[in-house]
Each structure stands twice: as structure tokens, then as C-alpha cells.
Amino acid sequence: MTPKKARPSRMRKYRSQGGGADWVKVEVLVPAQARAAILQHAKAIRDAHRAGKVKNDRPKSLREVVLLGLDPEFGLDPALREFLDRFYGETDAGVRSRMLCDEPPLLPGNDRANAHLAAVAEHLAQTYGLANPSWTGKPERFLKRAFFPCGLHSLKATLVKESPPAFRRRMIFVEAEPLSRPRKADHEHVAR
């Protein structure tokens, strides 16, 4: 495909399925003296829409985390942090449970991420008194060798001891609060 043909098809896809799918172009004749005021008003509407879109575009499930994380401009870690912020901000247990139930697609060649996502779902379910999603028990969601994300040899004994069960049983050794986020402190509704 030549570059000239690729661009229009990319633009059509962007406008029909991507970030521009909820936008329309408006052309209207207005009095010349009102042009600046109308453009300013249109800019305010566009900015408010974008601000709301960013807030509402946080992943609503771990499946969406993976799909968003596949975008090289975003990445898996930022997508997971956005998901956690949304999860901690949610107070309805039913909604929280639905956020965990959709199985994220497996990432080929990334066993650590596949196991980590299952550990996240299981840990959140245990912490908030929710049903553990069935997909977290699949063999491909477990590591065969121990993994210490911090990389510091001197911390290994501490991490083995502190790792929450959902992480430890997958041989992922992390600190006691591996999913800590600033928003979590504001919305502690832990069922114990």
C-alpha cells in the first residue's frame, strides 16, 4: 500500500472506530463579527469533551488494560495504574467484580505479565471480598521460575515473606502492598 492510500484509510478508521469516532465536523456560515466568539465557544466544548473523555477512558477491566497496554505510546504499566485508580474509586462491589471477571488476552512471550494480571485480579478479589475470577487459576497464569520485580538481591528474603498470597503462589515476589495507588487511600472500602 502506498503512503498516499494508507493515510485516507487510517483517517477513515480513526473517524469510524478510533479516538475520532465521537466527533463530527461542523461547517456553518456565520456573521464575520461573530467568528471569534463561535470559535472560542467551539474550543471550550471540544476541551470539555476531551477532559471528560480522558477521565472516562480509564480501562474498565483487566481485558481493557491489555488492549490499551498494547499501544506502544501507552504501555501496560500505565494502563494498569489507570485501571487501579478506577477500581479504587468504585464503591459498588458488583461493578468491582465485573471489572475483574473478563479474562485479559494472553500476551505471547510475556509469561510475567500474564501471571501478574492474574495475581492482580486474585489479590483485588481477596482484598475486597469478591469472587475470585475463574480465569486466574489457568496454568498459563502461573510462572515456572521465581520473579523478583525489584531486582535487588538484598530484598529477596523480605519480599518472599511479604508477598500477598495471590502473587506468591505465582512465584511473583513483591512488597506487601503491590497495588498501592494514591487514590486507594481515599477510597478504602475493604471488606474484612
C-alpha positions in Angstrom: 0.0 0.0 0.0 1.4 3.4 -0.9 1.6 6.1 1.7 -0.9 8.2 -0.2 -3.5 5.4 0.1 -2.6 4.5 3.6 -3.4 7.9 5.1 -7.0 8.2 4.0 -7.8 4.7 5.2 -6.2 5.4 8.6 -8.2 8.6 8.9 -11.4 6.8 8.0 -10.6 4.1 10.6 -9.8 6.8 13.2 -13.1 8.6 12.5 -15.2 5.4 12.5 -13.6 3.3 15.3 -10.8 5.3 16.9 -10.4 8.4 19.0 -12.3 10.5 16.5 -15.4 8.2 16.3 -17.5 10.5 18.5 -16.5 13.7 16.7 -18.2 15.5 13.8 -17.1 18.3 11.6 -19.5 21.2 11.5 -19.4 23.9 8.8 -21.8 26.8 9.1 -21.9 30.3 7.7 -21.8 32.9 10.5 -21.5 36.7 10.5 -17.9 37.8 10.4 -18.0 39.7 13.7 -19.3 36.5 15.5 -16.5 34.2 14.1 -14.1 34.7 17.1 -16.8 34.1 19.7 -18.1 31.0 17.9 -14.6 29.5 17.6 -13.9 30.2 21.3 -17.2 28.5 22.2 -16.4 25.5 20.0 -12.9 25.3 21.5 -14.4 25.3 25.0 -16.9 22.5 24.1 -14.1 20.4 22.5 -11.8 20.9 25.5 -14.6 19.9 27.9 -15.3 16.8 25.8 -11.6 15.8 25.8 -11.3 16.3 29.5 -14.3 14.1 30.2 -13.1 11.5 27.7 -9.7 11.2 29.4 -11.4 10.7 32.7 -13.8 8.1 31.3 -11.3 6.3 29.1 -9.7 4.6 32.1 -9.8 0.8 31.5 -12.9 -0.7 32.9 -11.5 -4.2 33.0 -8.1 -6.1 33.0 -9.0 -7.1 29.5 -9.1 -3.4 28.5 -5.7 -2.9 30.4 -4.1 -5.4 28.0 -5.8 -3.9 24.9 -4.7 -0.4 25.9 -1.3 -1.6 27.0 -0.6 -3.0 23.5 -0.5 0.6 22.3 3.3 1.4 22.3 2.5 5.0 23.2 0.7 4.0 26.4 2.1 0.7 27.7 0.9 -2.0 30.1 2.1 -0.4 33.4 0.4 2.9 32.9 -2.8 1.1 31.7 -2.8 -1.0 34.9 -2.3 2.1 37.1 -5.3 3.8 35.4 -7.3 0.6 35.9 -6.4 0.6 39.6 -7.4 4.2 40.0 -10.8 3.4 38.5 -11.2 0.2 40.6 -10.3 2.0 43.9 -12.7 4.9 43.0 -15.6 2.4 42.5 -17.6 1.7 45.6 -20.2 -0.9 44.2 -19.0 -4.4 44.8 -20.9 -5.7 41.8 -19.2 -3.3 39.5 -15.8 -4.1 41.0 -16.5 -7.8 40.5 -17.4 -7.2 36.8 -14.1 -5.2 36.4 -12.2 -8.4 37.2 -14.2 -11.1 35.5 -13.3 -10.6 31.8 -10.1 -12.6 31.1 -7.4 -10.5 29.5 -5.9 -11.9 26.4 -2.6 -13.8 26.9 0.4 -11.8 25.8 2.6 -14.2 23.7 6.1 -14.4 25.1 5.3 -12.4 28.2 4.6 -15.0 30.9 5.4 -12.5 33.6 2.7 -10.1 32.5 0.2 -13.0 32.1 0.8 -14.2 35.6 0.9 -10.7 37.0 -2.5 -9.8 35.7 -4.0 -12.9 37.3 -2.3 -12.1 40.6 -3.7 -8.6 40.4 -7.3 -9.9 39.8 -7.0 -12.5 42.5 -5.4 -10.1 45.0 -8.1 -7.5 44.4 -10.9 -10.1 44.7 -9.4 -11.4 48.0 -8.8 -7.9 49.4 -12.3 -6.6 48.6 -14.3 -9.8 49.4 -15.2 -10.6 45.8 -15.4 -13.9 44.0 -12.1 -14.9 42.5 -12.3 -14.9 38.7 -12.1 -18.4 37.3 -9.5 -17.5 34.6 -6.9 -16.7 37.3 -6.5 -20.4 38.0 -5.4 -21.4 34.5 -1.9 -22.9 34.3 -0.7 -20.2 31.8 -1.3 -17.6 34.5 1.5 -19.0 36.7 5.3 -18.7 36.4 7.6 -21.7 36.5 10.5 -19.7 38.0 10.6 -17.1 40.7 10.5 -13.5 39.7 11.5 -10.5 41.8 10.5 -7.3 40.0 12.6 -5.1 42.2 15.8 -6.8 41.2 17.6 -6.2 44.5 19.2 -9.4 45.8 19.2 -8.0 49.4 15.4 -7.7 49.4 14.6 -11.2 48.3 14.0 -12.7 51.8 11.8 -9.7 52.7 9.7 -10.0 49.5 9.3 -13.7 49.9 7.8 -13.1 53.3 5.7 -10.0 52.5 4.3 -11.0 49.1 0.5 -11.4 49.2 -0.7 -15.0 48.5 -2.1 -14.2 45.1 1.4 -13.1 44.0 3.4 -15.6 46.0 1.6 -18.7 44.6 2.5 -17.5 41.1 6.2 -17.1 42.2 6.0 -13.3 41.9 7.6 -11.7 44.9 6.6 -8.2 45.7 6.1 -5.9 48.6 3.2 -6.3 50.9 1.1 -3.6 49.1 2.0 -4.2 45.5 -1.0 -2.3 44.1 -0.7 0.8 46.1 -2.0 4.0 44.5 -2.7 7.5 45.9 -6.4 7.1 45.2 -6.6 3.9 47.2 -6.1 5.8 50.5 -9.1 8.0 49.6 -11.4 5.0 49.0 -10.6 2.3 51.5 -13.7 0.2 51.5 -12.0 -3.1 52.2 -14.3 -5.9 53.3 -12.6 -7.8 56.1 
